[in-house]
Amino acid sequence: LRVLFPLLHFHKPWIETSYHGVITENMDTVLLDPPLVALDKDAPVPYAGEICAFKIYGQDAPFEAVVLNHTSGEGVLRASSPVDCESQKEYTFIIQAYDCGAGPSGNDWKKSHKAVVHIQVDDVNEFSPVFREPLYKASVTEGKIYDSILQVEAWDQDCSPQYSQICNYEIVTTGTPFAIDRNGNIRNTERLSYDKQQSYKIMVTAFDCGQKRAKEDVAVHIDVKPVCKPGWQGWNKRVDYEPGTGSKQLFPKMHLETCDGPLSGVRVMVELQTSHIGKGCDRETYSEKSLQKLCGAASGSTDLLPAPSLSTNWTLSLLTDSGRDSDLIYRFDGHQAANVPDHVVPQNLTDQFTIATWMKHGPSPGLRAEKETLLCNSDKTEMNRHHYSLYVHNCRLVLLLRRDFTQVDTFRPAEFHWKLEQICDKEWHYYVINVEFPAVTLFVDGVTYEPYLVTDDWPIHTSKIDTQLTVGACWQGGEVATPRFTQYFHGSLSGLTIRPGRIETQKVISCLQACKEGLDINSLESLAKDIKFHFNPAQSVLVVEGEDVDSINTAMTKVSYINSRQFPTPGLRRLHITTTVQCFGEDTCLLIPDIKAVVMVLPPSEPRITIAGSNRLVRPAGDLRGPLGVAPFKELHITSTFVDVTVICVMEVMHNLDYCDILVIGEELNPERESLEIHHSALLGKHLDATNSTSGISIYGVDSMAHYEQALRQVRYRNWQPATLTDRKFRLTCSELNGRYTSNEFNMEVTFKCFIHCISTLLQPPLIVCFPSSPAGAAPPAATVVIVVCIAALVVIVVIGVYRIHATHQEGTREDEEEVREPEVDWENSALTITVNPMEVMRDPLTFWEEHEEEEEEDEEQVGEMIGAESDNTDEDEEEEEEEEVKEREQKGTPEWDSSSITY
């Protein structure tokens, strides 16, 4: 048989020409159609009729064919490695069947024809849907229903259409006015309102066709925009301003919404409203006199509305407005007026003079308003002639100026009228009237105005009737039964002054009304060429004009607020912005709503003014009798500090003071025996003035702390009868900004040495000693001898003490004169005669001054001991001590009357 078998191996195996198979991904069994079976016609011959193998031909086909039954030829197709549908959905390759050959050795095997195998990989739903965007945003306009606001989209990594397609979307957030369809389109189910809600946030999920849900939901933000309304956007209603930071932008992100309208021009007006602050602006709140000195105004002005005091009591009955950051403001409600005393009224008004005042005034009440008088000079009795006056009538400012008949005898101008909006706008303005008769010029906030109406009149005939100057009304002293005020003023006044003989310059007027806060524009060079802008004189109103909206927007972002005061008034400043838009061929095409905002000026770091130094001065009474007296505040120091919260530390700051007051504590000064004064030379080169009275001294004027120190150190106290007192006490306080910041109360005590006081008392005549009568020739009793010896000893002590006073007085006078000596200082001491002891000339000057300085240091420490020692020693002990001291001096070569060694 073995020999015959090769003769029987005639046929090749046979298989189908094509196969189609299906395999599920991640599985290894392939379902073939038809099944894999190979046939051989050589069967049932062993080997030749059996199937031994299936071979696969193809690039990287991850399959293998396995023979299950050699005789029947059945086989199976398996995956040799994991199959992933997402990587490859189909495979095509070639398969052949091999028989077992001619014998057991497998030689001469035959193979079938090649069959094509197509295998499809079935998908498994292993992936969840994923949204293509991490966040979706959209905006809608209020009041509209949208078919689709936006579309969300998810995708799936699965390979089959069943599992890779998204079949449904769903809004997870409940209670929202939105819906979504199966394609991901979101729409609103009701009309939205911007006022009700400006934005919505909803969560959306997705499902694939295998109903597998997205692993993570997606957020959808929908903003509701109002119906396009032209106006400014991107601005804040409040802007905080830190004092000392210079200029700060008000609207850095501001822009104008025009709703795509065709514009040809835009005009914007920014107004800073500060009428509630002081005199309508954050000015330096110093007194009017201090401001005039700072601005270089001519001296000689008379303040008709000074602060009430004992010497300026005519303003006591007037109403003051005390809530204006220390500004002295008088408010007139139509019932207050004041008569200015005759000694205050300028009597020499010539052809040149100036009237200045701050005024805040509104429309006059009533249809036929009466005159409202600011100041009036009229007859005090008998007649009712008005010599000159300044009044408001129907929003007109009128100056009445009637000349005396002795000056002119023809018709001359008598009334000068100005009709201005500022007079009745209820805002503060600074009015200055310069009179160079017959020319009269009005300055309002630094801007000049000429009178539009001049009325000529006869001059007033001369008479012996006295005149009365009044403020707030006009005095009607004649032609009425009872003299009274009339033509009352309604409004507020401050700093009403008259300066006779000179007119004020434009520079000084601008300085006096200058505002420390206002509007500003940063980086002018970066503005577009078509931008035009201008400020009003006070820089409280800014007007910006341009043709391009973008240029206007850029200009508005550079509008700033600035306040140059070191200690500005805290609180709010209102901002008002009005906008006018022009279109091509139309006057106005868009109505832009006005903007109202505020600048909040934060409170500044308040300074702490500290006065320090020695608060007790002990000097011999003889020093007080000298022409210079003593300087109580010789060692005075003034400092100012504030707490910087940003760095948490205390810093010293230099700034100006405006007054320092030295008050006498206790009984007022007696002009017959004492004085407290400062020489005018101590104020030279400084912006300072001084007034003194029996109550003390007031030094005032805006100047540095160093200048105030120098002036206070030269204040002198004199007492030419020191025996009447033992000490004097003074209290010093200083102020910045009219009392807004005050220093500590520095108390100074000047003490006179007690021994000198006792000697002065003893020297008062007459000194009478009475002895009892005794028989002639009889020896005086023992008591009489003792009295005589005591008196002799006392006389010796008195002589030595008087010389000691004289020597100390001379030395103290020299020292004080060196301290206060200045060029051309005249203390009226030309008549003073100083007698120099010739023995002092013989001494070494250096030794004399060294002994004097050591003695001054020891005197204060030994005052108490000296008094006790002098009261306990007997007259004999005193004589013995004097003899010992004389011997010691003789040994040292010092004259026995050398006062430097005397202890008292």
Secondary structure, 3 states (H helix, E strand, C coil): CCCCHHHHCCCCCECCCEEEEEEECCCCECEEECCCECECCCCCCCCCCCEEEEEEECCCCCEEEEEEECCCCEEEEEECCCCCCCCCCEEEEEEEEEECCCCCCCCCCCECCCEEEEEEEECCCCCCCEECCCEEEEEEECCCCCCCCEECCEECCCCCHHHHCEEEEEECCCCCCEEECCCCEEEECCCCCCCCCCEEEEEEEEEECCCCECCCCEEEEEEEECCCCCEEECCCCEEEECCCCCEEECCCCCEEECCCCCEEEEEEEEEEECCCCECCECCCCCCHHHHHHHCCCCCCCEECCCCCCCCCHHHCCCEEECCCCCCCEEEEECCCCEEECCCCCCCCCCCEEEEEEEEECCCCCCCCCCCEEEEEEEECCECCCEEEEEEEECCEEEEEECCECCCCCCCEEEEEEEECHHHHCCCEEEEEEEEECCEEEEEECCEEECCCEEEEECCECCCCCCEEEEECCEEECECCCCCEEECCCEEEEEEEEEEECCCCCHHHHHHHHCCCEEEEECCHHHCCCCCEEEECCCCCEEEEEECCHHHHHHHHHCEEEEECCCCCCCEEEEEEEEEEEEECCECCCCECCCEEEEEEECCCCCCEEEEECCCEEEECHHHHHCCCCECCCCCCEEEEEEEECCCCEEEECCCEEEEEEEEEECCCCCCCCEEEECCHHHHCCCCCEEEEECCEEEEEEEEEHHHHHHHHHCCEEEECCHHHCCEEEEEEEEEECCCCEECCCEEEEEEECHHHHHHHHHCCCCCCCCCCCCCCCCCCCHHHHHHHHHHHHHHHHHHHHHHHHHHHHHHHHHHHHHHHCCCCCCCCCCCCCCCCCHHHHHCCHHHHHHHHHHHHHHHHHHHHHHHHHHHHCCHHHHHHHHHHHHHHHHHHCCCCCCHHHCCC
